[in-house]
Amino acid sequence: MKTQKSARLTVAEEKALHEERPDVAEWQLRLYVAGQTAKAIAAFDNLKRVCETHLAGRYSIEVVDLLLNPRLAAGDQILAVPTLVRKFPEPIRKIIGDLSNEERVLVGLDVHPRQ
C-alpha cells in the first residue's frame, strides 16, 4: 500500500481537470488510514477488489496516511479511519470501515454492479 501527499484542488479545478484531460479517472477515490494496520490493509485490498470488479480502468485510488499527514483529515472532515471518500463524480460520498461488505460499498459509492 503506497501513501502519497496530496495537493488540494477546488471543486471547480477538479471539474476542469476532468474535462480537459479525458485520461483522468472517471472515479476518484481517497482512502484515509492511520498507519499500515491490518484494518487499513484490509480496507485497501477490499476497495481494490471492488474497483477492479466494477470500475475496471475507470478509477484512481489515493491513500492518505493520517499518521504522516494529520492535517489532511480536516479537509474531508474525517472522524474515523479507515474512511473512503468518493471525490469524483460528485456529490462527495463517504464510507467508514474496512469495506468488506461489497454491496454496502457499491451502494455507498452509488456504483451499479457489473453483471
SEPAFI-847942 format. One line per field, with one value per atom (N, C-alpha, C): residue number from 1; residue in three letters; atom name; y, x, z. Coordinates in Angstrom, 3 decimals. Example, Ala and Ser with C-alpha at 12.3 -4.5 7.8 and 13.67 -1.06 7.14 Angstrom:
// SEPAFI-847942
pos [1:1:1:2:2:2]
code [Ala:Ala:Ala:Ser:Ser:Ser]
site [N:CA:C:N:CA:C]
north [-5.690:-4.500:-3.300:-2.250:-1.060:0.030]
east [13.190:12.300:13.200:12.850:13.670:12.900]
up [7.800:7.800:7.800:7.080:7.140:7.870]
// end
This chain:
// SEPAFI-847942
pos [1:1:1:2:2:2:3:3:3:4:4:4:5:5:5:6:6:6:7:7:7:8:8:8:9:9:9:10:10:10:11:11:11:12:12:12:13:13:13:14:14:14:15:15:15:16:16:16:17:17:17:18:18:18:19:19:19:20:20:20:21:21:21:22:22:22:23:23:23:24:24:24:25:25:25:26:26:26:27:27:27:28:28:28:29:29:29:30:30:30:31:31:31:32:32:32:33:33:33:34:34:34:35:35:35:36:36:36:37:37:37:38:38:38:39:39:39:40:40:40:41:41:41:42:42:42:43:43:43:44:44:44:45:45:45:46:46:46:47:47:47:48:48:48:49:49:49:50:50:50:51:51:51:52:52:52:53:53:53:54:54:54:55:55:55:56:56:56:57:57:57:58:58:58:59:59:59:60:60:60:61:61:61:62:62:62:63:63:63:64:64:64:65:65:65:66:66:66:67:67:67:68:68:68:69:69:69:70:70:70:71:71:71:72:72:72:73:73:73:74:74:74:75:75:75:76:76:76:77:77:77:78:78:78:79:79:79:80:80:80:81:81:81:82:82:82:83:83:83:84:84:84:85:85:85:86:86:86:87:87:87:88:88:88:89:89:89:90:90:90:91:91:91:92:92:92:93:93:93:94:94:94:95:95:95:96:96:96:97:97:97:98:98:98:99:99:99:100:100:100:101:101:101:102:102:102:103:103:103:104:104:104:105:105:105:106:106:106:107:107:107:108:108:108:109:109:109:110:110:110:111:111:111:112:112:112:113:113:113:114:114:114:115:115:115]
code [Met:Met:Met:Lys:Lys:Lys:Thr:Thr:Thr:Gln:Gln:Gln:Lys:Lys:Lys:Ser:Ser:Ser:Ala:Ala:Ala:Arg:Arg:Arg:Leu:Leu:Leu:Thr:Thr:Thr:Val:Val:Val:Ala:Ala:Ala:Glu:Glu:Glu:Glu:Glu:Glu:Lys:Lys:Lys:Ala:Ala:Ala:Leu:Leu:Leu:His:His:His:Glu:Glu:Glu:Glu:Glu:Glu:Arg:Arg:Arg:Pro:Pro:Pro:Asp:Asp:Asp:Val:Val:Val:Ala:Ala:Ala:Glu:Glu:Glu:Trp:Trp:Trp:Gln:Gln:Gln:Leu:Leu:Leu:Arg:Arg:Arg:Leu:Leu:Leu:Tyr:Tyr:Tyr:Val:Val:Val:Ala:Ala:Ala:Gly:Gly:Gly:Gln:Gln:Gln:Thr:Thr:Thr:Ala:Ala:Ala:Lys:Lys:Lys:Ala:Ala:Ala:Ile:Ile:Ile:Ala:Ala:Ala:Ala:Ala:Ala:Phe:Phe:Phe:Asp:Asp:Asp:Asn:Asn:Asn:Leu:Leu:Leu:Lys:Lys:Lys:Arg:Arg:Arg:Val:Val:Val:Cys:Cys:Cys:Glu:Glu:Glu:Thr:Thr:Thr:His:His:His:Leu:Leu:Leu:Ala:Ala:Ala:Gly:Gly:Gly:Arg:Arg:Arg:Tyr:Tyr:Tyr:Ser:Ser:Ser:Ile:Ile:Ile:Glu:Glu:Glu:Val:Val:Val:Val:Val:Val:Asp:Asp:Asp:Leu:Leu:Leu:Leu:Leu:Leu:Leu:Leu:Leu:Asn:Asn:Asn:Pro:Pro:Pro:Arg:Arg:Arg:Leu:Leu:Leu:Ala:Ala:Ala:Ala:Ala:Ala:Gly:Gly:Gly:Asp:Asp:Asp:Gln:Gln:Gln:Ile:Ile:Ile:Leu:Leu:Leu:Ala:Ala:Ala:Val:Val:Val:Pro:Pro:Pro:Thr:Thr:Thr:Leu:Leu:Leu:Val:Val:Val:Arg:Arg:Arg:Lys:Lys:Lys:Phe:Phe:Phe:Pro:Pro:Pro:Glu:Glu:Glu:Pro:Pro:Pro:Ile:Ile:Ile:Arg:Arg:Arg:Lys:Lys:Lys:Ile:Ile:Ile:Ile:Ile:Ile:Gly:Gly:Gly:Asp:Asp:Asp:Leu:Leu:Leu:Ser:Ser:Ser:Asn:Asn:Asn:Glu:Glu:Glu:Glu:Glu:Glu:Arg:Arg:Arg:Val:Val:Val:Leu:Leu:Leu:Val:Val:Val:Gly:Gly:Gly:Leu:Leu:Leu:Asp:Asp:Asp:Val:Val:Val:His:His:His:Pro:Pro:Pro:Arg:Arg:Arg:Gln:Gln:Gln]
site [N:CA:C:N:CA:C:N:CA:C:N:CA:C:N:CA:C:N:CA:C:N:CA:C:N:CA:C:N:CA:C:N:CA:C:N:CA:C:N:CA:C:N:CA:C:N:CA:C:N:CA:C:N:CA:C:N:CA:C:N:CA:C:N:CA:C:N:CA:C:N:CA:C:N:CA:C:N:CA:C:N:CA:C:N:CA:C:N:CA:C:N:CA:C:N:CA:C:N:CA:C:N:CA:C:N:CA:C:N:CA:C:N:CA:C:N:CA:C:N:CA:C:N:CA:C:N:CA:C:N:CA:C:N:CA:C:N:CA:C:N:CA:C:N:CA:C:N:CA:C:N:CA:C:N:CA:C:N:CA:C:N:CA:C:N:CA:C:N:CA:C:N:CA:C:N:CA:C:N:CA:C:N:CA:C:N:CA:C:N:CA:C:N:CA:C:N:CA:C:N:CA:C:N:CA:C:N:CA:C:N:CA:C:N:CA:C:N:CA:C:N:CA:C:N:CA:C:N:CA:C:N:CA:C:N:CA:C:N:CA:C:N:CA:C:N:CA:C:N:CA:C:N:CA:C:N:CA:C:N:CA:C:N:CA:C:N:CA:C:N:CA:C:N:CA:C:N:CA:C:N:CA:C:N:CA:C:N:CA:C:N:CA:C:N:CA:C:N:CA:C:N:CA:C:N:CA:C:N:CA:C:N:CA:C:N:CA:C:N:CA:C:N:CA:C:N:CA:C:N:CA:C:N:CA:C:N:CA:C:N:CA:C:N:CA:C:N:CA:C:N:CA:C:N:CA:C:N:CA:C:N:CA:C:N:CA:C:N:CA:C:N:CA:C:N:CA:C:N:CA:C:N:CA:C:N:CA:C:N:CA:C:N:CA:C:N:CA:C:N:CA:C]
north [-1.165:0.000:1.220:2.066:3.236:4.465:5.300:6.538:7.689:8.744:9.897:11.169:12.228:13.535:14.115:14.819:15.290:16.808:17.391:18.818:18.988:20.004:20.249:20.985:20.501:21.158:21.595:22.722:23.133:22.269:22.294:21.518:21.959:23.261:23.784:23.303:23.280:22.811:21.330:20.528:19.099:18.880:19.631:19.500:19.893:21.003:21.474:20.456:19.914:18.913:17.696:17.269:16.093:16.365:17.572:17.917:18.089:18.669:18.921:17.656:16.740:15.536:14.298:13.737:12.552:11.350:11.394:10.268:10.267:11.353:11.394:10.416:9.662:8.618:9.168:8.393:8.754:8.731:7.820:7.702:8.018:9.078:9.472:9.190:8.258:7.788:8.092:8.463:8.729:7.897:7.095:6.236:6.787:7.184:7.688:6.528:6.393:5.354:5.983:5.222:5.668:4.587:4.661:3.657:2.452:1.509:0.304:-0.827:-0.614:-1.612:-2.688:-3.765:-4.846:-4.322:-3.454:-2.909:-2.000:-1.216:-0.330:-1.143:-2.165:-3.014:-3.765:-4.247:-4.936:-3.984:-2.750:-1.768:-1.507:-1.337:-1.096:-2.297:-3.489:-4.701:-4.876:-4.650:-4.767:-3.728:-2.498:-1.437:-1.766:-2.212:-2.559:-3.668:-4.671:-5.772:-5.272:-4.435:-3.897:-3.045:-2.209:-1.347:-2.152:-3.146:-3.974:-4.726:-5.117:-5.858:-4.962:-3.766:-2.948:-1.654:-1.219:0.047:-0.121:-1.293:-1.604:-0.537:0.027:1.021:2.405:2.591:3.887:4.521:4.194:4.703:4.999:5.852:6.071:6.066:5.517:5.466:6.205:7.160:7.862:7.436:6.963:6.567:7.686:8.171:9.228:8.656:8.603:8.104:9.293:9.314:10.447:10.482:9.411:9.467:10.316:10.317:11.125:12.544:12.696:13.992:14.227:14.453:14.572:15.752:16.789:17.966:17.672:16.651:16.333:15.816:15.407:14.905:16.005:17.224:18.329:18.637:18.537:18.897:18.090:16.803:15.940:15.573:16.252:16.033:14.562:14.012:12.606:12.461:11.635:11.427:10.028:9.098:7.709:7.159:6.143:5.504:3.995:3.289:3.821:4.448:5.497:6.155:6.318:5.926:6.104:7.319:8.183:9.366:9.296:9.383:9.488:10.975:11.389:12.797:13.138:12.221:12.449:11.117:11.004:12.071:12.601:13.800:14.419:13.818:13.884:14.517:13.650:14.287:13.574:12.607:11.395:10.377:9.776:9.301:8.706:7.361:6.458:5.148:4.887:4.534:4.245:2.738:2.211:0.793:0.108:-1.212:-1.969:-2.342:-1.898:-2.074:-3.532:-4.394:-5.826:-6.210:-5.379:-5.664:-5.017:-5.821:-5.289:-4.567:-5.124:-4.488:-3.109:-2.994:-1.712:-0.700:-1.153:-0.272:0.220:-0.680:-0.296:0.703:0.461:1.394:2.733:2.672:3.895:4.753:4.107:4.842:5.171:4.577:4.703:4.129:2.928:2.193:1.074:0.957:-0.119:-1.347:-2.477:-3.681:-4.139:-4.632:-5.247:-6.626:-6.985:-8.304:-9.342]
east [0.855:0.000:0.896:0.730:1.571:0.795:1.401:0.744:1.390:0.632:1.173:0.606:1.351:0.909:0.041:-0.994:-1.945:-2.017:-2.086:-2.354:-3.870:-4.368:-5.809:-6.256:-7.322:-7.932:-9.328:-9.755:-11.134:-12.031:-13.325:-14.284:-14.223:-14.140:-14.081:-12.813:-11.678:-10.428:-10.508:-11.117:-11.266:-12.134:-13.242:-14.119:-13.377:-12.642:-11.904:-10.846:-10.141:-9.117:-9.742:-10.879:-11.549:-12.010:-12.507:-12.986:-11.827:-10.703:-9.564:-8.786:-8.711:-7.898:-8.771:-9.161:-10.014:-9.325:-7.970:-7.260:-7.365:-7.910:-8.119:-9.238:-9.047:-10.000:-11.409:-12.366:-13.777:-14.205:-13.632:-13.934:-12.666:-12.695:-11.547:-11.876:-11.136:-11.393:-10.196:-10.469:-9.407:-9.692:-8.720:-8.850:-7.971:-8.594:-7.871:-7.618:-6.362:-5.964:-5.067:-4.778:-3.848:-2.779:-1.766:-0.713:-1.084:-0.167:-0.407:-0.857:-2.002:-2.589:-3.297:-3.651:-4.377:-5.694:-6.371:-7.649:-7.455:-6.388:-6.096:-5.757:-4.950:-4.565:-5.785:-6.636:-7.864:-8.764:-8.906:-9.747:-9.221:-7.911:-7.319:-7.531:-7.268:-7.445:-8.902:-9.824:-11.252:-11.668:-11.188:-11.517:-10.960:-9.730:-9.093:-9.883:-10.313:-11.093:-12.419:-13.125:-14.410:-14.201:-13.167:-12.907:-12.538:-11.696:-11.306:-12.499:-13.418:-14.596:-15.620:-15.863:-16.980:-16.580:-15.332:-14.895:-13.586:-13.314:-12.027:-11.613:-10.416:-9.870:-10.465:-11.387:-12.077:-11.944:-10.909:-10.808:-9.362:-9.223:-7.921:-8.155:-7.179:-7.256:-6.052:-6.318:-5.263:-5.366:-4.281:-4.264:-3.591:-4.286:-3.754:-3.562:-2.319:-1.986:-1.990:-2.963:-3.119:-2.042:-1.283:-0.141:0.968:1.061:2.060:1.574:0.281:-0.311:-1.616:-1.568:-2.814:-3.694:-3.105:-3.902:-4.860:-4.550:-5.402:-6.774:-6.928:-8.218:-9.269:-8.864:-9.813:-10.519:-9.807:-10.387:-11.617:-11.598:-12.743:-13.523:-13.221:-13.904:-13.881:-12.693:-12.512:-12.511:-13.411:-13.536:-13.124:-13.072:-12.711:-11.937:-11.134:-10.390:-10.556:-10.507:-10.385:-11.695:-11.550:-12.691:-12.391:-13.349:-13.250:-14.076:-13.496:-14.196:-14.238:-15.434:-15.579:-15.521:-14.416:-14.229:-14.925:-14.870:-15.468:-15.974:-17.138:-18.075:-18.778:-19.233:-19.948:-21.337:-22.006:-21.578:-20.559:-19.830:-18.862:-19.631:-19.100:-19.698:-18.613:-18.994:-18.039:-18.541:-17.580:-17.879:-16.807:-17.238:-16.320:-16.259:-15.055:-14.908:-13.922:-13.854:-12.857:-13.315:-14.508:-15.033:-15.202:-15.413:-15.538:-16.912:-17.923:-19.258:-19.399:-19.209:-19.200:-20.489:-21.618:-22.903:-23.000:-22.569:-22.589:-21.664:-20.509:-19.567:-20.168:-20.770:-21.382:-22.515:-23.341:-24.447:-23.877:-22.882:-22.277:-21.626:-21.013:-20.372:-21.331:-22.532:-23.520:-22.969:-22.399:-21.873:-22.850:-23.196:-24.086:-23.238:-23.550:-22.729:-22.675:-21.502:-21.355:-21.960:-22.646:-23.283:-22.319]
up [0.000:0.000:0.000:-0.969:-1.123:-0.684:0.134:0.540:-0.200:-0.366:-1.050:-0.476:-0.583:-0.143:-1.247:-0.881:-1.871:-1.870:-3.058:-3.183:-3.226:-2.612:-2.580:-3.836:-4.456:-5.597:-5.201:-5.742:-5.514:-6.386:-6.095:-6.893:-8.346:-8.578:-9.945:-10.654:-9.941:-10.531:-10.888:-9.996:-10.274:-11.511:-11.612:-12.781:-14.052:-13.999:-15.165:-15.577:-14.616:-14.906:-15.576:-15.071:-15.635:-17.070:-17.329:-18.669:-19.649:-19.179:-20.050:-20.374:-19.424:-19.593:-19.487:-20.609:-20.560:-19.936:-19.814:-19.210:-17.691:-17.111:-15.670:-15.331:-14.271:-13.910:-13.713:-14.163:-14.017:-12.542:-11.757:-10.333:-9.560:-8.754:-7.950:-6.490:-5.912:-4.557:-3.671:-2.430:-1.459:-0.214:0.174:1.345:2.458:3.558:4.727:5.678:6.097:7.043:8.103:9.151:10.197:10.337:9.506:9.530:8.698:8.637:7.857:8.775:9.383:10.268:9.443:10.105:9.423:8.845:9.583:9.121:7.900:7.909:6.775:5.533:5.699:4.573:4.031:4.929:4.504:3.724:4.210:3.524:2.117:1.975:0.659:-0.259:0.242:-0.564:-0.995:-0.071:-0.393:-1.430:-1.263:-2.214:-3.596:-3.645:-4.916:-5.631:-4.876:-5.449:-6.023:-5.269:-5.739:-6.991:-6.973:-8.126:-9.363:-9.203:-10.348:-10.917:-10.056:-10.498:-11.185:-10.630:-11.086:-11.789:-11.650:-12.257:-13.036:-13.501:-14.134:-15.148:-14.921:-15.828:-15.720:-14.788:-14.693:-13.311:-12.562:-11.202:-10.824:-9.814:-9.179:-7.672:-6.960:-5.502:-4.941:-4.074:-3.355:-1.896:-1.334:0.072:0.863:1.893:2.745:4.142:4.578:5.906:6.869:7.764:8.680:9.750:9.931:10.840:10.228:8.912:8.210:7.932:7.680:7.314:8.076:9.385:10.154:9.751:9.206:8.815:7.665:6.870:5.726:6.152:7.395:7.884:7.917:8.155:8.282:6.963:5.844:4.550:4.197:4.483:4.190:5.446:6.551:7.828:8.232:8.328:8.679:10.194:10.713:12.157:12.576:11.634:11.933:10.742:10.997:9.918:10.011:8.919:7.562:7.081:6.276:5.648:4.168:3.342:1.900:1.509:0.693:0.199:-1.322:-1.865:-3.321:-3.647:-4.274:-4.630:-5.942:-6.879:-8.186:-8.695:-9.239:-9.553:-8.305:-8.421:-7.311:-7.215:-6.096:-4.853:-4.118:-3.212:-2.386:-1.488:-1.367:-0.501:0.370:1.554:2.489:2.990:3.177:3.765:4.814:6.014:7.106:7.320:7.513:7.819:6.899:7.006:6.247:4.834:4.446:3.089:2.696:3.681:3.405:2.854:3.086:2.574:1.192:0.146:-1.222:-1.573:-1.188:-1.506:-0.861:0.383:1.094:0.414:-0.051:-0.740:-2.058:-2.815:-4.083:-3.877:-2.879:-2.581:-2.100:-1.217:-0.690:-1.762:-2.739:-3.822:-4.970:-4.925:-5.995:-7.304:-7.201:-8.350:-8.663:-9.919:-10.340:-10.622:-9.985:-10.146:-11.594:-11.979:-13.297:-13.258:-14.297:-14.372:-14.853]
// end
